[in-house]
Amino acid sequence: MTLDRLVCANCAAPVNQGRCPVCRAHRARLQQSPWGAVHPMVLVSLLLLLVAAATAALVAAQPA
């Protein structure tokens, strides 16, 4: 999940603004994660690419 989409339950502000200590702690934790900065559509695209590659491999492995 990206920081621009998260809303803090403590102060009801976007987490990327870091208004309260809870926001700042969560923002710091997400920035340490390698997946914190990845946009969700990139993950969906990678999953679709993986499914397409697996399907192509299965089709190529079947005897004619």
ABEGO torsion letter per residue (X at the ends): XBAAABBBAAAGBBAAAGABAAAAAAAAAAAABAAAABBAAAAAAAAAAAAAAAAAAAAAABBX
